[in-house]
Amino acid sequence: MNFMELAPFLISTGALVMSIATFARAGKWRDSEEAKDLDKRIGAVEAKVGRHEVKLENIATKADIARVEADIRGLGKEISNVDAGVTRIETFLMEHSKP
């Protein structure tokens, strides 16, 4: 058997050995102090994000704002109608009052 026939086998065997070594190293890293520190930092970030999510729940959506704007426009029209009615009544009373 020459080297060219043996090369694919050696490459595959090398890749397998590297995969096993990487798996073993990753398992050891999970128990290291660096991993514990990283978990603590991730927990702190998650807590901050959680507080911001609670704040975001109370923010009005575009639909909420559109509904309020429509209500305000409707109230403006009603106020205009009431104002016109009051003006007519005032005019009537001023014209028909005795001096």
FENHUQUI-V756272 format. One record per residue. N is the residue number from 1. PHI is phi in whole degrees, -180 to 180 (none if undefined). PSI is psi as a letter, one per 30 degrees, with the letter a starting at -180 (999 if undefined). NEAR is the number of other ideal C-beta (glycine too) atoms within 8 Angstrom. Layout:
((N,PHI,PSI,NEAR) (N,PHI,PSI,NEAR))
This chain:
((1,none,k,3) (2,-94,l,5) (3,-64,e,5) (4,-65,e,5) (5,-80,f,7) (6,-88,f,9) (7,-57,e,8) (8,-59,e,7) (9,-64,e,7) (10,-65,e,8) (11,-65,e,8) (12,-63,e,8) (13,-64,e,8) (14,-63,e,8) (15,-64,e,8) (16,-63,e,8) (17,-62,e,8) (18,-65,e,8) (19,-64,e,8) (20,-64,e,8) (21,-64,e,8) (22,-65,e,8) (23,-61,e,8) (24,-65,e,8) (25,-66,e,8) (26,-64,e,8) (27,-65,e,8) (28,-71,e,8) (29,-65,e,9) (30,-58,f,7) (31,-95,g,6) (32,-79,l,8) (33,-66,e,5) (34,-60,e,7) (35,-66,e,10) (36,-65,e,8) (37,-63,e,8) (38,-63,e,8) (39,-61,e,8) (40,-64,e,8) (41,-65,e,8) (42,-64,e,8) (43,-61,e,8) (44,-65,e,8) (45,-66,e,8) (46,-62,e,8) (47,-64,e,8) (48,-64,e,8) (49,-63,e,8) (50,-61,e,8) (51,-65,e,8) (52,-70,e,8) (53,-63,e,8) (54,-64,e,8) (55,-65,e,8) (56,-69,f,7) (57,-64,f,6) (58,-92,g,5) (59,-86,k,6) (60,-68,k,5) (61,-90,l,6) (62,-61,e,5) (63,-65,e,6) (64,-61,e,8) (65,-65,e,9) (66,-63,e,8) (67,-65,e,8) (68,-66,e,9) (69,-62,e,8) (70,-64,e,8) (71,-62,e,8) (72,-66,e,8) (73,-62,e,8) (74,-63,e,8) (75,-65,e,8) (76,-61,e,8) (77,-66,e,8) (78,-63,e,8) (79,-64,e,8) (80,-61,e,8) (81,-65,e,8) (82,-65,e,8) (83,-62,e,8) (84,-65,e,8) (85,-65,e,8) (86,-63,e,8) (87,-62,e,8) (88,-62,e,8) (89,-65,e,8) (90,-61,e,8) (91,-62,e,8) (92,-59,e,8) (93,-66,e,8) (94,-70,e,7) (95,-74,e,6) (96,-105,g,5) (97,-83,l,6) (98,-89,k,2) (99,-77,999,2))
